[in-house]
Amino acid sequence: MTSFSEHDTRAKFIDPQLKSAEWEESCIVREYYFTDGRKLSGNKRGERLFVDYLLRYKNVPLAIIEAKRYDKQPTEGLQQAIDYAQKLKIDFVYSSNGKQIYEFCISMGKGDFISNYPNPEELYNRIFIQKNGIKEKLLSIPFYLTGDFKPRYYQEIAVNKVVEAIAEDKKRILLTLATGTGKTFIAFQIAYKLFTARWTVDKMERRPKILFLADRNILADQAINTFNPLEKDLVKINGDEIKSRNGKVPTNANVFFAIYQAIAEKENIGGFYKQYPTDFFDIVIIDECHRGSANENGSWRDILDYFSTAVHLGLTATPKRNDNVNTYNYFGKPVYEYSLKDGINDGFLTPYKVKRIRTNIDEYIPTKDDIVVSGELEDRMYGLSDFENKIIVEDRTDLIARAILMNIREMDKTIVFCVNQQHALMMRDAINKHKSVNDPHYCVRVTSDEGDIGKQLLERFQDNDKDIPVILTSSQMLTTGVDARNVRNVVLVRVINSMVEFKQIVGRGTRVFDNKDFFTILDFTGATNNFYDKEWDGLPDEEIIIDGGDDVNPKPPTKPKPKPNPTGDNDDTGDDGFITPEPPKEKIVVKLSNGRNLRITDIEIRYVGDDGRPLTVSEFLEKLIEFLPNLFSSEKQLRELWSKPETREELLTKLGQTGFDDEQIETLQKMFEAEESDVFDLLAFISYSKELVTRTHRAETTKQKSDFFKTYENEKAQQFLYFVLDRYKRDGIEELKRDKLSELIQLNGLGTTQEAAKVFGNANNLINAFYKLQQVMYQAV
């Protein structure tokens, strides 16, 4: 029987079968790659995911096809295809070897062999059984794109899920997508589809009125830039705009941007939002909706209640937790969620590693030799949560500043999250005291107290063409909304008890940038223990939803009644009957005795596994031991693979694709004090308990193999091979790559590759000698 490859199966069988089923070329995407591959060290990428065929019709992805060789079983790759279809939110999967076609419907969980592919209209109607004209119209509108830009698969899913919910008359909709995945781009595409379809909540055919609410000007301004294609229809509602209109809010636009603090009610001043009719807006988009709080007394709840006839779309980066449960109570279950873990594994976000740094003053017990500069010390132990809140130890701030500088590269952009604005000021000054870069703006504070100067410095920090400033110290201002793609270090010098806040802070480093293989979280307070929470990056729990997502007439809030003062003495109470809080106590400032030696006691490096949680070095080692048998089955096979440049590179690539890349291997070498050893020796030691030998030992032992070198009579040929060994001693296996050969020839002074070939007799002899040398190097001893 004629043997056909998988490519032949596609060209000779599947393509004609699709054509006979009336699938036009414009509806077929071959080899549809939908991930970028996890970022690895050395500017490498893991394996990209793709499907052999993606079938689209009326701008909707309908099915994928898995193609197999003609002599394979047609369903051999079905499970992987099902996994990919679930990721792509596609219901129909086909698997074929050209002779047979197997159809599987994911929603039904069933499959069977069929004789022919369904035609586009037939398959479309099977998916859209219940006709909804506005849904089909919205889905059929393509994205607004410029140049060669293409949306990522999850962005298309998110947009489609929202417009489907809108078409089904859902009034509260939530999208949960990790920081850095393009929530504002998604919001713009939703708005563009609604504009193009002339959708309105009252079903009158006109352009909709959209209100985009944020809690910070920087977020609103970034959103305006994203919505720039609709420039003629945009306006920002702020004091200057309203003042220019003699106190009247703007109405002559379609997309309105505002921070809710600017339009909400203030003390003795009515909210500007009330100048609009209650049915003025068709949809209200709330960016970072977890921050405003959706509880009855929340910052933007009054605004949403006022515009209750509009669709309310919430955007958040945080899966549901106890500290943002009100958001999920209000909006209901997300129509789509794309997690940080997914973003990292798909290669759209940058992986991270954790450095947990401990000092010998993570706890402070007062001694009689310490000097109390201000405040009054209590006779107790002060812990991490007390520093900067209740007690200030300037020597500790100084120690941490030095530790930060020691654990980052000098010009790597870094954000330091401090306890408060005063702490950010002290940390800035301490870092500048010990820095080696002369520029006065090397480390700056960016907090609300800095005003316009801080905003200007932040803009310079975000500009990837500018090196300075390098380090920002802040407290709350930078937790969200800072689109700085080249952040290489996120430093935590404050305790973080809120999972929502922790997730937002981690998101400052996840954005992808050229040659940024990972970013590092330097943790001085144990905040990264949040990674080990079972709900760190999981789906929201449905059982604590209260309202459900579609109740647009929530019960009025019930406020607790003030308790009467039983003594009748109101000296400590306000007019509302609540007890007036005591004024804050003076902070304790302590100067340690001169004999106190402060130091870093431990730095533990942790890498992130596929599940998004950091692994300790021992956990990382256990995972590696479990995985290595997939690459080689014996010490002999490992030697054979390692002895040839191509197979060695393949093995390292497979290690990297599974999460064991150069950085992690380097950490293990340090763990076993094997920095001077070859990676081969590390793998042999871990797998077969072989003795660790240094590169120097291997190179010098190889030089003693006179029988090998005597086969090359030309002394220049022998000297070149000795030279390769010396380079290996110094720089490791990088010097043994095939594409390194020409550079080695030049460095050795042999002239051009052609001249070196003459030394060895011919080009083949030269290449064979380079390969044979490596076989001799890795022979068993």
N, C-alpha and C positions, 0 to 999 in steps of 0.2 A: 504494500500500500504506500502511496506517495505520502511523505512526511511534510507537513506544513508547519511553519513557525507561527507564533502568535501574530506576528505582523502579517503573514499570509492569510491567517484566519480573518483578520479585520478586512484586508483589501479584497480578498477573493469571495468572501461569504457575507460577513456582517454588513459591510457597506452596500452591496447590492440588495440585501434583504431590507435594509432601511429605506433605500431608494424605492423599492417596490411597495413599501408601506407609506409612501408619499411624504417621507421626511426630507425636507429641503436642506441644502447645505447650511443655510443661515441658521437652522435650528439645531445643528449638530456641532458640539465642541469636542474635539478629539484631544486626548491626553490633557484633561482639565486639571491643572495643578491648583490646589486651593489652600496650601500652607506654604510658608517660606522655609520650613525646617528650623529646628531649635538652634539658637546661636551657640556656637562652641568657641573655645579659645583659639587664638591664631587666626581670627577672621574667617573661621570655617562655619559651615552649617550642617545640621543633621539632615536626615532624609526628608525630602518633601513628599507630602501625600498627594496622590492624584488618582483620578478615575479614567478608565480607557475612553469612555464616552459619557458626555453629559447631554441629555436631550432637553431642549427648551422650546416652549411654544407660547406665543403671546407674552413674551418677556418673563415667563414663569418656568423655573426648573421643574421638570416633570419626572425624569427618570435617569438612572445611570446604568451603563452596561459594562460588565466585566468580561473581557475577552480571554479565552484560553486557547492553548495550542489545539490543533485539529485532533491529535491523538490523546488528549487529556479528557477527563470527565468534565462535563459542562458546568457542574456545580462546585468544582474544586476550590475556587476562590470566592464562593458565595458569602461566607461569614465576614470576610474582610470588607466585601462590597456593602453588606448590610451595615457594618459599623460606620463606614464612610457615609452611607445614605442617612443614617441617623444623625451624624454630625452635620450634614448639609440640610437636614430637615426635608428630605425627599422620600416619598412614600413607595415608589416602585423601583425595584431592582431587577435587572436581567443579567443572566450569566449564560454565555454561549461558547461552544467550541467550533461553531460554524455549521455543525450537523444538527445540533439540538439547541433549543432556546428554552431556558427556564425562567419563569416569572415569579417574583416574590413580592407580596404586598405587606409592608411593614405594619401598617395600622391593623390589618387583619391577622398578622402573624402566620400567614399561610402562603404556600407556593405550589406551582405545578408546571409541567411542561406544556408549551403552546406551540402551535404550528407556524405562526407568523407574528411579527411585531404589530401592536396596534398602531393605527395611524394617529397623527398628532391630535386631531379633533376628538377622536374616540377616547384617547388617554386623558385629554384635558377635561372632558365631560365626566369621566370616572372620578376625577379629583374634585371637580366643582359640580357635585350632584345637585345640590340646592343652588339655584341660580341667584346671584346677587350682582346686579348690574354695576353698582358703584364699586364693589370690591374688584370685579374684573377690570373695570376701567382704571382704577388706581394702580393695580398690579401691572397693567400693560404699559404704563408710562415709564420709559427708561430713566435712569438716573441722569442728573445734570453733571456731565464730566467734561473736562478739558484735557487736551493733549492725549497722551497715552495712558492716563491714569485709569485704573480699574478698581472698583470697590472690592474689599475683602469679603470673603464668603459670609462671615458673620454679620457684616454691616448690611449686606443685602437681606439676610434673614431678618435682622432687627427691623429694618424699614418695612418689609413685607408683613411682619407680624403686627406692627402698629397699624398700618393702613387697613389690614384685615379687621382688626379690632374696631377701628373707627367705622368701617363699613357695616359692621355688625351692631352699631349704635352703642358700643361700650363707652361709658362716660369717664371712667378712671382707668388709666393705663400706666403701667410701670415697665421701664427697661432697666435692667441691671447689667452694666458692662464695666469691666475693669478699667481703671485709670489708664489713659494713653491709647485706648482702642478707638477713639474718634466719635464720642457721643454727640458732639456738636455737628460734625459732618453728617451723622445719621439724622439729627434733628432738621438740618437744612434740607436733606433729600426728602424727608417726610413733607416739609412745608412746600417744596417744589412740586411734588406730586399733587398735593391738595390744591395748589395754585393752578396747575395745568388742568386738573380735572374740574376746576371751579366748584369744589365741594364746600358746602357750608353746613353748619349744624341744623339749620332750619330747612335744609334741602332746597333753598333758593339758589339758582345758578348764578353765582357771582364769585369774585375772588374772596377768600376767607380773610377774616381779621385774626391775627395771631399775636399773642402776648408771650414774650420770652422773659421769664423771671429768673434772676440770679441773686446771690446774696453778696456779691462783691463786684466792684466796677471792672476789675481785671477780667472776670469771667464774662461779664456782659460785653466788654469791648472785644474780647477774643471771639465771641459768638457773632458780633456784628461783622467782623472780618470774614468769617466763614460764610455768612449770608450775603456777602458782597455782590454776587450775581443778581440779587434782587434789590440792588442799591437804590433805585428810584422809589421803591416801596417801603424803605426802612426809616425809622425814627427812634431816637432814644429819649425816653421820658426822664428828664432830670430837672434840677432847679433852674439851670440856665435856659433850657428849652421852654419851660413854663413861664419863666420871667420874660423871655422875649415875646411871649404871646399874652402879656398882661395878665398873668395868673391863670390862664386857661391851658388845659392839657391838650396836646396835639391829637387830632383825629384824622388828618388827611394822609394816612398811610395804611399799609396792610400788615406790616410786621413791626411790632413795638417792642423795644427792649427797655428793661428797667431793673434796678435792684430794689427789692421790696422795701428796704429801709427808706428809700427815697419817696415811695408813693403810699406807704402805710400811714396809719394814724399815729400822730405824736401827741405829746402832752398838750392839751388845749388846742390842738390843730387837727382838723378833719383830714382824712387821707385823700390824696389826690385821685386815687383810683375811683372814688365815689363820684367824681365828675363825669365818669363814663356811665352810660346806661348799663343796667345789669346784664343785658343780652348783647352788648357791643362786640365781645370777642367770641369767635367760634372755637378756638382752642387755646389753652394756656399751657405753655411748656415750662416746667420748673426744673432748672439745672441744679445738680447736686441737691436734690430735693430732701435728702436726709438731714441737711444742715439746718434748714429752716424749721423743721419739726412740724409734723402734721397733727399734733395733738390739738385739742380744742382751743388752747391758749397760745398756739404756736405763732411764729412770726408771720407766716404767709397764709395761715388757715383762714383768717378773716377775709383776705383777698379772694381766696378760692370760693369761700362760701358766698361772697358777693356775686362772683361770676359763675354761679352754680349751673347755669344752662350750658356753659362751654364744656368741651372735652378737656379733661385735665391729664396731661402727659408728664409723668415724673421720670427724671433721669438720675440714676445714682450709680456709684461704683461699689457699693457695699451690700453684700448679701445680708439678709435679715439677722439681727442680733437683738438682745434685750435693750441695747441703747439706741436702736433705731426702729423699734417695733411699731411705733406710731405711724411711721411712713408706710409700712406694709399693711397696717390695719386700714389705713386710708385708701391706698391704691389697690390693694389686693395682691395676688400672686403675679410676679413679672410675666409678661407675655413672652419674654426671651431673656436668657441670662448667658453671659459670656464671662468666664472667670479669669482671674489672674493666672491660674495654673494653665488653663487652655491657651491663653495668649502667649505664655512662655514656651509651652511645648510646641505650639504652632509656629513659633519664630517671629511673632508680631510684637512681642515684648521682650525686654532684656532679662535674662536670668540674674540671680543675685547670689552672693555668698555672705555669710554672717561672721563677723569677728566679735565674739563676746569678750569684752575686756573688763577685768576685775582689778581693783586697787586695794591697798591695805587701809583705805579710809572710806570704804563703802558703808561702814558703820563708824559712828563716832561716840566715844564715851569720854566725858569731860575729865580732865586731870587738873590738879592744882597748879601745874606749871603753865597751862594755857592761859592766854590773856583774853578776857572778855572786853571787846571794844565797845559794844553796845548791847542792850537787852539784858535779860536775866536767864541764866542757864538753869535747866531743871536737872535733877539728879536722876538721869535715865540715859538709855542708849538712843541715839538719833540714827535713823535709817535712811535709805535712799529717798523715800518720799518726803523726808523732812528737809533735805538740802534745798536751799534757795527759797523754800516756802516758809520754814520756821527758823532755819539756821544757815548762816553763810560762813563757809570756811574758804577764804580766798586761796589758801595754799592748795586746796583740793581742785579748785577751778584751774589753777596754774598747772597742776599735774596733768589734768585731763587735756588741757590745751597742748601740752608737749606730746602727750600720747597720740592725739589726733594727727599732729604734724609728722610723727614718726611712722604712722600707719597708713598714710596716703602718699601718692606721688605728688611732687611739689606743685604741678600745674593742673591737677585733676579737679574739675569743678565739684564743689562739695557744699552741702547744706547741713548746718548744725541746728538741731531742734532743741531749744533751751526751755527752761521752766517758765520764764516770764521775760518781759522786756529788759528788766534790770540785769537778769542773768545773761541775756543775749549780749548786753553791753559789756559786761565783765568778761565773757568768753571771747568776744571780739578783741578786747584790749589784751587779754592774755595770749591769744594766738599771734597778734601783731608783735608782742614782746619777744616771742621766740622764733618767728618766721625768719627765713634767710633771703626772701625776695624783697627788694627795696621799695617796690611800688607802694605808695601810701594807700591804695585801694585794693591791695591783695586780699584782705579780709575786711568785710564791712557788715554792719548790722542793717537788716531790712525788717522793720517793724512799723506799726502804725505811727509811732512817735517820730519816725524819721521823715514822715510826710512826703513831699515831692522829691526830695533828695533820694530817699529810699526807693521810690518808684523808678527814678532814673537809673540808679545802680542796679536794680532788678532787671530792667530792660537790657542793660549792658551785659549782665550775667547771662541772660537768655540768648543773646546774640552769639551764635556759635562761631562767628568770625573774630570775636574778641576774646582774648585770654584773661583779661582783668575785668571785674573782680573774679577771684578764684573761689573764695570761701564766703558764704553768707551765713550769718548767725541770725536766728529768728525764734519766735515762740509759736504763735498761732497763724500768722499772716500767710505762711507759705504751705500750709497743710493741704490746700486744694488750689486748683486753677493755675498753677505755675507750669507752663509748657516749656520746660528747659530740657531739651532732648539729650544734652551731653553731660548730665549729672552723673558722676562716677562714684560718689560716696554720699550716703545718707547717714548722718551721725545722730545718735539718740543719747542725749544727756539729761533727759527727763523721764520720769516714770510715766507710762502710758497705760491707763486702765481701760480705756475705751477701745474696743475692737474696731469701731468705725473710724476713729481718729488714726489708729495704727495703720489700718489698710490705706487710708489716704496718704499718710506720710511715706509708706513704702512705695506708693505709686509715683512719688517724685523722681524715682530713679529708673522706672521701667521703660521709659520711652527709648526707642531704637535709634541709634546713631552710628555713622560709619566708624568701623574699627573699635566699637564699644562692645566687647564680648560679654561683659557682665558688669554689674555694679556691686559695691560692697556696702553692707550695713554695719557700721561700727556701733556697737551697743554697750553703753556703760551702765545701764540701769536694769538689765534683765527684761526689757520691753519685748524682745524677740521671743520670749516664752509664749507670746500670743500665737506664734506659728503652730504650736502644739495643741492649741484648742481644736477640738473635733469639728467645730463649725467655722474654722478659719477661712476656708475658701469654698464652702459647700453651698448647696442649694438651700433656699429658705425653708424653714419649717412651715407647713401649711396649718398645723393644728393651733397656732396662736394667732391666726387671722381672726379679727373680730367683726369688722364691718362687712367684709367682702369687698370686691372692687367696684361694684356698680351702684351702690346705694348713694344716690345724689341728694338725699334728704336726711342727713344724719341727725340724731337726737341732739338737742341743744346741750351744751356742756353743763355739767353740774359742778359748781365750785364749792369747796369746803367752807362751812360757816366758821367764822372765828370763834374761838373758845373764850368765854368771858373770864376776866381776871377775878379769881375767887376773893382776892383781898380788896378789890375795888380800887386799888392803887394803880394809876395809869402812868406812873413815872417812866416805866420801862416799856410802854406800849405806844404804838402809833395810833392815829385816828381811826384806823380800820379794825383795831382790837388785836392785831398781831403783835407779838413781842418784837421790839426793835432790837436788831442784832448789836452785840457789843462792838465797839470800835476794835479794829485789828490790833493785836499786840505788836509791840516793836520787835522787829526781827533781831535775832541774836547774831552778832558778828564776832567770830572768834579768830584770834591769831594763835597758831600753834606754837608750842615751845620750840626753841632753836634746835633742840636735840632730836626732834621728831623727824624721822626719815620716811618720806612718802615715796611709794614706788608702785609700779604695775606688778601685780602678783601673778596674773595669768592672762593669756590671749588664746582663746580657743576658736579655731576656724571651722566653720560648718558649711557644707555645700547643700544645694537643694535637690531633692529627689523628684521623680516624675509626679509625685502626688502634691508637690508644692511645699513640702515641709523640709526644713533643714535637717541634714543628717550629721550626727556626730562622726568623728573620724572612725570610731569603731563600727558604727552602723554602716558607714560608707564602705569600709573594708569588708564587712559581711556581705553586702550587696555585690561587691566586686568578685568575691570568692564564689558566690552563687552563679555569676554570669560567665566567668572565664571558661568553664567547660563547653560553652556554646561556640567558643572560638578555636579551641584546640583540645585534643583528647589525650595527648601525652607530651612528655617533655621533648621527645624526639620530634614530634610534629611542630611544637613551638619553635624549636631550633631551626627546622626547615623553613617555616614561615618567616622567621626573623632574619634568615640569612640572605634573603632576596629583597631588594628595595621595593619592588611592586607589591609583593605579598605582605611585607612588613607594613607598608603604608595602608593597605586594605585592612589589616588587623587593627591598626591605630584608629582608622576611620570608624570601624565598627565599634570600637571602645568609646570613641567620642560621641557617636550617635546614640549611645545608650546612657550618656551622661558622664562617662569617665574620660574627660578630655585632658589637655596638657596641664591645666591648673590643678585639677584634682590629683593627677598622677604625681605632680611635683610635691603636693602636700603629703602624699604617702611616702615619697622618697625622704622627705624631712622626718616623717614619723619614725621610719626605720633607719634613720641616719645613713641613707643611701644616696645622698646628693651626688656623690662621685661615681656612682654605679650606673650602668646602663639600665634602661627600662626593662630590657629583656631579663636582667638578673632579678629585678624586683618581681616580675611576673613569675619567674621560675621559683623564687623564694616563697611567694605567697601560695603558689599552686602545688609545689613539690618539695618545699623545704630545702631547696638547694642553697648552697653557700653564696652569700653576697660577695661578689668580687668587684673591684673598681675598674673603671675604663682604662686606667693606667696599667693595671695588672694584665688586662686582656690584651692591650696593645703590645706591651713588652713581651708577653708570652708568644704572641703571634710573630713578632720579629725573630724569635728563636727558631721558627720553623724553616730551617735552611733549605729543605727539599723543595718547598714551594717557591722560594725566591730564586733558587738556582735555575728554575725553568725559564727565567728571563735573563738571557745572557748580557743584554745591554745594561750597563751599570746605571744609566739614567732611568731605565724602567724600574729597577729595584729601588732607587732613591725616591722615585715618585710614589711607589707603594708605601715606603717608610713614611713619607710625608703625609699620606692619607691617614695612616695610623696616628701620627702626631696630632693631626687636626681633630681626629676622633677623640683622642685623649682630652683635648682642650674643650671642644664644643659638643661632643656627643653624636648621636645618630643622624643629626641634620646633615653632617658632612658625608653621609653614606648614601644620600638620595641620588637617583639616576640623573636628575637635572642639575646636580651640583658638580658633575664631572668636569664640564668645560671651565668652570670657575676655578676648580682645584688645579687644573692644568696651567692656567694663567698664573695663579699664585705661586706655583712651584717653579715657574720660569721655563716651562717646556715650550713656550710659544703658543701657536695656534693649535686647535684640535687636530688639524691635518699634520702638523709637525710632530705632535705627540704620537699620532698614529704610526708614523714612520719609526719612532723609537721602539714601538712594540711590534713592528712588522707590518701591521695594517690596522684599520679602524676596529674590525671585529676582535682582533687580539687585545686591543686596548680595553674595550668594553668587557670582554670576557675576564680580563685580569682584574678589573674593578669588582666584578661580581664574584670571582673565585676568591679574592682576598677576603670578602665578607663570609663566604662559606667556611674558610679556614678559621676566621676569627671566632665563629660561633660553634665550632666543633666541640663535642663533648670531651672533657679532659678527665 
